[in-house]
Amino acid sequence: MRLENLNFDARDPRRLADFWAAALGAEPLTDDEAGVEVRLPLAEGRFLDLCFERVTDPSPAKSRLHPDLTGGDRGRQQDVVERLLGLGATPADIGQGDVPWVVLADPEGNTFCVMDERPAYRDSGPIAALALESADPERDADLWAVATDWVRVEGEAPASLRHPSGTGPVLEFLRESGPKRGKNRLHVDVRPGPDDGAVTDRIQAAGARLLVNNPEWPWSTWADPSGNEFCVLDAS
C-alpha cells in the first residue's frame, strides 16, 4: 500500500496546479480537460502526485484535510510566506489567534499552513504534514495505518503516521472542530501493490465504509469512521 495522490476539487485545475507546482517545486505530469496532475518527488524514489480535478461547484464546506508546508525558523518561514504570497496565496484567518505558524489560502480558497521549525517535520520535504480532522484520532490512525502501511510516530498531533523510512510528510490526526458537513475538497488516494491481497477486506475490518464502487472505474471511494473520503486505486 502507498499513499499516492493528494486530490483537489478545482474550478480551474490549471491555475491551481500552477500555484501548487510553483509552491512545492513539483513537476508537470498530465494536463487535459478533466484535470491536471503534478508530481512531487520524495526521498528514496517515492513521490506524491497532486491531482487537480475539474469540479463545477466545489463544496463550500470547510475541508477537513489540509497540507502544512515546511517553513523553518522565523526568518526562513517568513521568506517562504512572502514567496507564496507572490505566487497568489492570500492571508487567511480561521480563528487561529496568536500561533507560531502562518495560515494562507491558495487561489481557490483552500487553506494551508506554513509551519515553524519542529523536529517532527525533519526530512519531510516541502510538505511537512497532511493534517486531517478526526472525531477520534487514535481510532482513525489505526485505519489509516492499514490503508497506507505507514507507522505510528511521535508528533505534534494527538496521533501521527509516517512512512516507515521516517521521511516525507507526516499524516496528522487532529481533533475535529465540529461534525463533518459536506464533501471534503481535498482527499487522498492509496494504491495497493500486487502482493497486498484483500485490501478492501482489511480496511473494512479497520472501520472504513464503502461509498462508491463502480466496476467501470479504476478506483473505489471510501470514508473513514469520521466521514473523511479517500479512494483505493486499482493495484499496480
ZAFIZA-252667 format. One record per atom (N, C-alpha, C, O): z, y, x. Coordinates in steps of 0.05 Angstrom, whole numbers, padded with zeros to 5 digits, always signed. Each point is the difference from the previous one (the first is absolute). Layout:
% ZAFIZA-252667
ZYX
...
This chain:
% ZAFIZA-252667
+00000-00024+00017
+00000+00024-00017
+00000+00025+00017
+00013+00001+00021
-00028+00019-00029
+00001+00025+00014
-00003+00023-00019
-00014-00002-00020
+00027+00024+00026
-00003+00024-00016
-00025+00014+00011
+00000+00010+00022
-00021-00010-00039
-00026+00008+00010
-00009+00028-00008
-00011+00015+00017
+00017-00007-00041
-00010+00026-00011
+00022+00017-00011
+00019-00010-00012
-00022+00036+00015
+00015+00020-00015
-00021+00015-00017
-00018+00012+00010
+00021-00014-00037
-00020+00010-00019
+00010+00025-00013
+00023+00003-00008
-00042+00016+00005
+00005+00025-00014
-00019+00002-00024
-00024-00004+00004
+00034+00009-00028
-00017+00008-00022
-00009+00029+00005
+00017+00017+00006
-00043-00012-00007
-00010+00027+00009
-00021+00010-00019
-00018-00014-00008
+00020+00040+00002
-00022+00013-00015
-00024+00004+00018
-00023-00003-00008
+00028+00010+00033
-00022+00005+00020
+00007-00017+00024
+00012+00010+00019
-00021-00035-00018
+00007-00018+00022
-00008+00010+00027
+00015-00003+00019
-00039+00015-00017
-00009+00009+00027
+00018+00023+00010
+00007+00000+00024
+00000+00018-00040
+00017+00022+00008
+00027-00010+00009
+00010+00008+00021
+00002-00026-00036
+00026-00010+00007
-00001-00018+00025
+00018+00001+00016
-00039-00017-00014
-00003-00016+00024
-00004+00017+00025
+00012-00007+00021
-00027+00028-00023
-00003+00018+00023
+00027+00012+00009
+00005+00001+00024
+00011+00006-00044
+00026+00011+00008
+00017-00021+00014
+00011+00006+00022
-00008-00029-00033
+00017-00020+00011
-00011-00012+00026
+00016-00006+00018
-00042+00004-00015
-00011-00009+00025
+00006+00020+00022
+00008-00008+00022
-00010+00034-00027
+00006+00020+00020
+00030+00001+00005
+00009+00003+00023
+00007-00007-00044
+00029+00001+00004
+00010-00022+00017
+00019+00004+00016
-00031-00028-00018
+00011-00024+00013
-00017-00009+00024
+00009-00017+00016
-00033+00028-00013
-00018-00010+00021
-00012-00026-00007
-00005-00017+00017
-00001+00013-00043
-00012-00024-00010
-00031+00001+00003
-00011+00021+00001
-00001-00045-00001
-00029-00002+00005
-00015-00006-00026
+00010-00015-00016
-00033+00027+00012
-00016-00005-00024
-00007-00030-00002
-00005-00013+00020
+00006+00003-00045
-00006-00029-00004
-00022-00003-00021
-00021-00012+00007
+00025+00021-00031
-00020-00002-00021
+00000+00026-00016
+00020+00014-00001
-00043-00009-00012
-00003+00025-00016
-00021-00005-00021
-00024-00002+00007
+00032-00001-00032
-00020-00003-00022
+00011+00013-00025
+00021+00013+00001
-00035-00016-00023
+00008+00014-00024
+00027-00010-00011
+00014+00016-00013
-00007-00041+00018
+00025-00010-00010
+00024+00011+00015
+00022+00002-00010
-00026+00005+00036
+00022+00010+00016
-00006+00000+00029
-00023-00005+00009
+00043+00012+00007
-00003+00003+00028
+00024-00015+00014
+00022+00000-00010
-00028-00013+00033
+00021-00013+00015
-00001+00010+00029
-00021+00004+00011
+00045-00001+00000
+00003+00006+00028
+00020-00020+00012
+00017-00010-00014
-00019+00006+00040
+00017-00020+00013
+00018+00013+00021
-00010+00014+00018
+00035-00020-00020
+00020+00009+00019
+00007-00023+00018
+00014-00019-00008
-00022+00019+00034
+00008-00021+00018
+00030+00000+00006
+00012+00022+00002
-00001-00045-00001
+00028-00004+00006
+00003-00016+00026
-00021-00006+00013
+00045-00001-00005
+00004-00014+00025
-00011-00029-00003
-00002-00011-00022
-00004-00001+00045
-00007-00028+00002
-00024-00008-00017
-00001-00022-00010
-00018+00041+00008
-00025-00006-00015
+00003+00000-00030
-00019-00006-00014
+00042+00013+00004
+00004+00002-00029
-00011+00027-00010
-00006+00018+00015
+00005-00016-00042
-00011+00025-00011
+00012+00004-00028
+00010-00019-00012
-00012+00043+00002
+00006+00007-00028
-00024+00016-00010
-00006+00021+00010
-00007-00032-00031
-00022+00015-00013
+00011+00018-00022
+00016-00009-00016
-00025+00033+00016
+00007+00019-00022
-00025+00002-00018
-00021+00007+00009
+00025-00015-00034
-00022-00002-00019
+00004+00021-00022
+00021+00002-00013
-00042+00014+00009
+00001+00022-00020
-00019-00007-00022
-00024+00003+00003
+00035-00011-00026
-00015-00011-00022
-00005+00022-00021
+00019+00013-00008
-00043-00011-00001
-00007+00021-00019
+00014-00006-00027
-00005-00021-00012
+00021+00039+00003
+00014-00002-00026
-00004+00027-00014
+00008+00021+00010
-00019-00022-00035
-00005+00025-00014
+00025+00016-00006
+00000+00024+00003
+00021-00038-00010
+00025+00013-00009
+00024-00014+00012
+00013-00016-00013
-00007+00021+00039
+00024-00013+00012
+00025+00006-00016
+00003+00021-00012
+00015-00039+00012
+00025+00003-00015
+00015+00025+00009
+00002+00006+00023
+00007+00010-00043
+00016+00024+00007
+00028-00007+00008
+00015+00018+00009
-00007-00043-00013
+00028-00007+00006
+00004+00000+00030
-00018-00003+00016
+00043+00008-00008
+00007-00001+00028
-00006-00028+00012
+00007-00020-00012
-00021+00019+00034
-00005-00025+00014
+00025-00009+00015
+00012+00016+00014
-00004-00041-00018
+00024-00010+00012
-00004-00010+00028
+00019-00010+00013
-00044+00011-00003
-00006-00008+00027
-00011+00024+00014
-00018+00014-00010
+00028-00007+00034
-00012+00022+00016
+00003-00007+00029
+00018-00014+00009
-00037+00025+00008
+00002-00003+00029
+00018+00021+00012
+00001+00023-00008
+00015-00032+00028
+00015+00019+00017
-00014+00000+00027
-00004-00021+00012
-00005+00045-00003
-00014+00002+00025
+00019+00005+00023
+00021+00012-00003
-00029-00021+00026
+00015+00004+00024
-00001+00029+00008
-00021+00012+00003
+00045+00000+00001
+00001+00028+00008
+00010+00002+00029
-00015+00007+00018
+00041-00013-00014
+00011+00002+00027
+00023+00020+00000
+00011+00007-00020
-00005+00002+00044
+00021+00021+00002
-00010+00025-00014
-00023+00002-00008
+00042+00017+00006
-00006+00024-00017
-00026+00014+00008
-00015+00008-00018
+00011-00004+00043
-00024+00014+00009
-00026-00015-00007
-00019+00011-00010
+00020-00037+00016
-00024-00016-00005
-00004-00004-00030
-00023+00001-00010
+00044-00004-00005
-00002-00003-00029
-00014+00025-00012
-00017-00003-00018
+00025+00026+00027
-00012+00025-00010
-00029+00002+00007
-00016+00009-00016
+00008-00019+00040
-00028+00000+00007
-00016-00018-00018
-00022+00007-00009
+00034-00031+00002
-00014-00018-00018
-00003+00013-00027
-00022-00002-00012
+00042+00015+00002
-00001+00013-00026
-00022+00022+00000
-00015+00001-00019
+00015+00015+00039
-00020+00021+00002
-00029-00011+00000
-00018+00011-00012
+00014-00033+00026
-00026-00012+00001
-00008-00011-00027
-00023+00004-00009
+00042-00016-00005
-00006-00011-00027
-00006+00023-00020
-00017-00003-00017
+00032+00025+00019
-00006+00023-00017
-00028+00010+00005
-00014+00008-00018
+00006-00008+00043
-00027+00008+00007
-00022-00018-00010
-00023+00009-00004
+00030-00034-00001
-00019-00020-00011
-00002+00001-00031
-00018-00012-00012
+00037+00027+00000
-00001+00002-00029
+00025-00009-00015
+00000+00001-00025
+00020-00009+00039
+00026-00007-00013
+00013+00026-00009
-00006+00022+00010
+00024-00025-00029
+00016+00023-00010
+00029-00008-00001
+00007-00023-00003
+00011+00043+00007
+00029-00006-00003
+00007-00009-00028
-00012+00009-00019
+00031-00027+00017
+00008-00011-00026
+00030+00000-00002
+00015-00006+00019
-00005+00013-00043
+00028+00000-00006
+00005-00021-00022
-00007+00004-00023
+00020-00026+00031
+00006-00021-00019
+00031-00002-00004
+00011-00020-00008
+00002+00043+00015
+00029+00001-00003
+00014-00012+00024
+00023-00008-00001
-00037+00008+00024
+00012-00013+00024
+00022+00016+00013
+00017-00011+00014
-00016+00037-00019
+00021+00017+00011
-00002+00002+00030
-00022+00000+00011
+00045+00003+00003
+00000+00004+00029
+00001-00027+00013
+00021-00011+00004
-00044+00002+00005
-00003-00027+00012
-00015+00003+00027
-00014+00020+00004
+00017-00039+00014
-00013+00003+00026
-00030-00008+00000
-00013+00001+00021
+00003-00010-00044
-00028-00006-00001
-00014+00022-00018
+00013+00015-00013
-00040-00015+00015
-00016+00020-00014
-00017-00014-00021
-00013-00020+00006
+00014+00030-00031
-00016-00012-00021
-00025+00017-00005
+00001+00024-00003
-00024-00038+00004
-00026+00013-00005
-00015-00015-00022
+00009-00022-00009
-00031+00033+00000
-00017-00014-00019
-00029+00001+00011
-00008+00019+00012
-00006-00041-00016
-00028-00002+00008
-00018+00016-00019
+00011+00011-00020
-00037-00009+00024
-00017+00017-00017
+00000-00008-00030
-00009+00016-00016
+00018-00040+00009
+00001-00008-00028
+00029-00001-00010
+00005-00011-00022
+00013+00022+00037
+00028+00002-00010
+00018-00023+00006
+00022+00000-00009
-00032-00020+00024
+00017-00023+00007
+00020+00009+00022
-00008+00009+00021
+00033-00011-00027
+00020+00009+00020
+00005-00020+00022
-00003-00024-00004
+00010+00034+00027
+00006-00016+00023
+00019+00015+00018
+00004+00025-00004
+00009-00038+00023
+00020+00013+00017
-00009-00001+00029
-00014-00018+00008
+00022+00038+00007
-00003+00000+00029
+00029-00003+00011
+00016+00018-00004
-00011-00040+00017
+00027-00007+00006
+00009+00012+00027
-00016+00007+00017
+00042-00004-00015
+00013+00007+00025
+00001-00025+00018
-00006-00022-00009
+00014+00026+00034
+00001-00023+00019
+00023-00018-00007
+00023+00008-00003
-00029-00035+00000
+00020-00020-00006
-00007-00026+00014
-00023-00007+00002
+00044-00006+00009
-00005-00025+00014
-00014-00021-00017
-00015-00017+00010
+00020+00017-00036
-00011-00020-00018
-00031+00001-00001
-00013-00020-00007
+00002+00043+00015
-00029+00003-00002
-00014-00002+00027
-00024+00006+00002
+00038-00015+00018
-00012-00003+00026
-00023-00020-00001
+00003-00021-00013
-00025+00027+00026
-00024-00018+00001
-00013-00003-00028
-00013-00021-00005
+00017+00040-00012
-00012-00002-00027
-00029+00008-00001
-00015-00008-00018
+00007+00026+00036
-00027+00012-00003
+00003+00025-00017
+00022+00010-00005
-00045+00000-00005
+00001+00025-00015
+00014-00002-00028
+00009+00020-00010
-00008-00044-00001
+00016-00004-00025
+00026-00012+00008
+00001-00023+00008
+00021+00038-00012
+00026-00010+00007
+00009-00021-00020
+00011-00021+00007
-00016+00026-00033
+00010-00018-00021
-00017+00003-00025
-00013+00020-00004
+00013-00041-00011
-00009+00000-00028
+00025-00003-00017
+00013-00020+00000
-00007+00041-00015
+00025+00001-00015
-00006-00006-00030
-00017+00013-00012
+00032-00033+00002
-00005-00010-00027
+00026+00002-00016
+00021-00010+00008
-00023+00023-00031
+00024+00002-00017
+00005-00026-00015
-00019-00013-00009
+00044+00006+00007
+00008-00026-00011
+00025+00002-00017
+00018+00015+00007
-00017-00031-00028
+00024-00002-00016
+00022-00016+00014
+00023+00004-00005
-00032-00022+00023
+00019-00017+00015
-00012-00005+00027
-00015-00020+00003
+00020+00037+00017
-00013-00003+00026
+00003-00028+00013
-00019-00010+00011
+00042-00001-00012
+00004-00026+00013
-00017-00022-00014
-00013-00016+00014
+00013+00016-00040
-00015-00019-00015
-00030+00003+00006
-00014-00020+00005
+00004+00045-00007
-00029+00004+00004
-00008-00006+00029
-00022-00009+00005
+00039+00015+00014
-00007-00006+00028
-00004-00030+00004
-00017-00008+00016
+00033-00008-00030
-00004-00030+00002
-00028-00008-00010
-00013-00016+00013
+00004+00028-00035
-00027-00006-00009
-00021+00009+00020
-00018-00015+00007
+00021+00039+00002
-00021+00011+00018
+00000-00014+00027
-00021-00001+00014
+00043-00011-00006
+00000-00016+00025
-00018-00024-00004
-00014-00008+00018
+00014-00004-00042
-00017-00022-00006
-00029+00009-00001
-00018-00014+00010
+00013+00037-00023
-00027+00010-00004
-00014+00010+00026
-00024+00000+00001
+00040+00007+00019
-00012+00012+00024
+00005-00017+00026
-00014+00004+00020
+00033-00023-00021
+00009-00014+00024
+00014+00019+00019
+00002-00006+00024
+00007+00029-00033
+00016+00018+00017
+00029-00008-00001
+00008-00016-00017
+00008+00026+00035
+00027-00008+00003
+00019+00023-00004
-00007+00024+00003
+00032-00030-00010
+00020+00021-00004
+00007+00013+00027
+00002-00013+00021
+00002+00039-00022
+00008+00015+00024
+00021+00021-00009
+00001+00008-00023
+00015+00001+00042
+00018+00022-00005
-00016+00025+00000
-00017+00005+00017
+00021+00012-00038
-00016+00024-00002
+00015+00022-00013
+00024+00001-00001
-00039+00018-00010
+00011+00024-00013
+00004-00003-00030
+00013+00016-00012
-00024-00037+00000
+00001-00004-00028
+00020-00023-00007
+00009-00014+00018
-00002+00011-00044
+00018-00022-00008
-00010-00027+00009
+00015-00018+00005
-00042+00015-00005
-00012-00025+00010
-00027+00007+00014
-00014+00017-00010
+00008-00031+00032
-00025+00006+00015
-00012-00025+00010
+00014-00019+00007
-00041+00018-00006
-00015-00022+00011
-00019+00012+00021
-00008+00023-00001
+00000-00041+00020
-00019+00008+00020
-00015-00024+00010
+00010-00023-00002
-00034+00027+00012
-00015-00022+00013
+00017-00013+00021
+00015+00014+00014
-00016-00041-00011
+00017-00013+00019
-00003+00010+00029
+00018-00005+00016
-00040+00018-00009
-00004+00010+00027
+00018+00024+00005
+00004+00008+00023
+00008+00004-00044
+00016+00024+00003
-00016+00025+00004
+00010+00020+00010
-00036-00021-00017
-00017+00023+00003
-00013+00007-00028
+00001-00017-00018
-00012+00040+00017
-00013+00008-00025
+00020+00012-00020
+00024+00001+00006
-00034+00007-00030
+00018+00013-00019
+00022-00018-00009
-00002-00025-00001
+00024+00037-00007
+00022-00013-00014
-00005+00001-00030
-00008+00021-00010
+00013-00042-00004
+00000+00000-00029
+00028+00004-00010
+00017-00017+00003
-00012+00041-00015
+00027+00008-00007
+00003-00002-00031
-00017+00009-00015
+00040-00019+00007
+00006-00002-00029
+00022+00020-00006
+00023-00003+00008
-00030+00024-00023
+00018+00022-00007
+00010-00004-00028
-00015-00009-00018
+00040+00016+00013
+00010-00003-00028
-00015+00021-00017
-00001+00023+00006
-00010-00033-00028
-00016+00017-00017
+00015+00023-00012
+00024-00002-00006
-00038+00024+00002
+00013+00024-00012
-00001-00001-00030
+00014+00016-00013
-00029-00035+00002
-00002-00003-00029
-00019-00023-00006
-00013-00010+00018
+00012+00001-00043
-00017-00023-00007
-00030+00007+00005
-00008+00023-00001
-00007-00043+00006
-00029+00003+00005
-00013+00009-00026
+00005-00010-00021
-00023+00030+00024
-00015+00011-00022
-00030+00001+00008
-00007+00017+00017
-00009-00033-00029
-00029+00001+00006
-00006-00016+00026
+00017-00009+00014
-00043+00007-00009
-00010-00015+00023
+00004+00016+00026
-00003+00025+00000
+00011-00038+00021
+00002+00013+00026
-00028+00008+00009
-00019-00015-00003
+00017+00039+00014
-00026+00009+00011
-00006-00013+00027
-00023-00002+00008
+00043-00008+00006
-00003-00014+00025
+00011-00029-00004
+00020-00004-00013
-00034-00015+00025
+00010-00027+00001
-00011-00014+00024
-00019+00010+00013
+00031-00033-00006
-00010-00015+00024
-00013-00026-00009
+00005-00010-00022
-00023+00000+00039
-00012-00026-00003
+00010-00018+00022
+00003+00008+00023
+00002-00033-00030
+00007-00020+00021
-00021-00022-00001
-00012-00006-00021
+00007-00006+00044
-00021-00021+00002
+00012-00025+00012
+00011+00001+00022
-00014-00024-00035
+00009-00025+00012
-00019-00009+00021
-00024+00007+00000
+00034-00022+00019
-00017-00013+00020
-00009-00027-00011
+00010-00009-00021
-00028-00005+00036
-00010-00025-00010
+00021-00022-00002
-00004-00020-00014
+00026+00023+00029
+00021-00021+00000
+00025+00008-00016
+00021-00013+00003
-00024+00034-00020
+00024+00009-00014
+00006-00015-00026
+00021+00005-00011
-00039-00022+00003
+00007-00017-00023
+00003+00014-00026
-00014+00020-00005
+00032-00029-00012
+00003+00010-00027
+00016+00026+00000
+00024+00000-00008
-00037+00021+00016
+00013+00026+00003
+00010+00010-00027
+00023+00009-00002
-00040-00011-00019
+00008+00011-00026
+00025-00015-00011
+00016+00012-00013
-00014-00038+00018
+00024-00014-00009
+00025+00011+00014
+00021+00002-00012
-00024+00004+00038
+00024+00009+00015
+00008+00028-00009
+00024+00006-00003
-00044+00012-00001
+00009+00027-00008
+00010+00000-00029
+00018+00016-00007
-00029-00033-00010
+00012-00002-00027
+00028-00010+00001
+00018+00010-00014
-00013-00030+00031
+00028-00010+00002
+00019+00021+00011
+00024-00001-00006
-00035+00020+00022
+00016+00021+00011
+00004+00024-00019
+00014+00019+00006
-00028-00020-00029
+00005+00021-00020
-00025+00016-00007
+00003+00018-00017
-00026-00023+00029
-00024+00016-00007
-00010-00008-00028
+00004-00023-00009
-00018+00042-00004
-00010-00005-00027
-00030+00005+00001
-00009+00022+00009
-00007-00041-00019
-00029+00003+00000
-00008+00020-00022
+00009-00002-00023
-00026+00022+00030
-00010+00020-00019
-00028-00006-00008
-00007+00000-00024
-00011-00004+00044
-00028-00005-00006
-00011-00021+00019
+00005+00001+00024
-00019-00021-00035
-00013-00020+00017
-00028-00005-00012
-00003-00019-00015
-00016+00035+00023
-00028-00003-00008
-00014-00018+00020
-00003+00008+00023
-00007-00032-00031
-00012-00018+00019
-00025+00012+00014
-00009-00011+00020
-00003+00032-00032
-00023+00012+00013
+00007+00020+00022
-00017+00010+00014
+00043-00003-00012
+00009+00019+00020
+00012-00015+00024
+00013-00021-00004
-00016+00031+00028
+00011-00013+00024
+00029+00008+00005
+00009+00000+00023
+00006+00006-00044
+00028+00006+00003
+00014-00004-00027
-00013-00002-00021
+00039-00001+00021
+00016+00001-00024
+00021+00022+00002
+00008+00006+00022
+00000+00004-00044
+00019+00023+00000
+00027-00010-00010
+00003-00014-00020
+00018+00023+00035
+00027-00009-00005
+00019+00025-00002
-00008+00022+00008
+00032-00027-00017
+00021+00020+00002
+00026-00013+00011
+00006-00023-00006
+00008+00038+00022
+00026-00009+00010
+00020+00003-00023
-00006+00011-00020
+00031-00021+00024
+00020+00002-00022
+00006+00028-00009
+00010+00004-00022
-00016+00016+00039
+00004+00028-00009
-00024+00012-00013
+00000+00024-00007
-00022-00039+00005
-00024+00009-00014
-00021+00012+00019
-00021+00009-00010
+00026-00009+00036
-00020+00011+00019
-00023-00019+00004
+00003-00023+00006
-00027+00033-00011
-00024-00016+00001
-00008-00007+00029
+00005+00016+00019
-00017-00039-00015
-00013-00007+00025
-00021-00021-00006
+00000-00013-00021
-00019+00010+00039
-00022-00020-00004
+00001-00021+00021
+00007+00005+00023
-00013-00030-00031
-00003-00022+00019
-00030-00005+00002
-00013-00008-00020
+00002+00012+00044
-00029-00004+00004
-00006-00030+00005
+00019-00015+00005
-00044+00008-00007
-00008-00027+00006
+00007-00006+00029
-00001+00017+00017
+00006-00042-00011
+00007-00009+00027
-00024+00004+00018
-00023-00002-00008
+00030+00007+00034
-00022+00002+00020
+00009-00014+00026
-00015+00000+00019
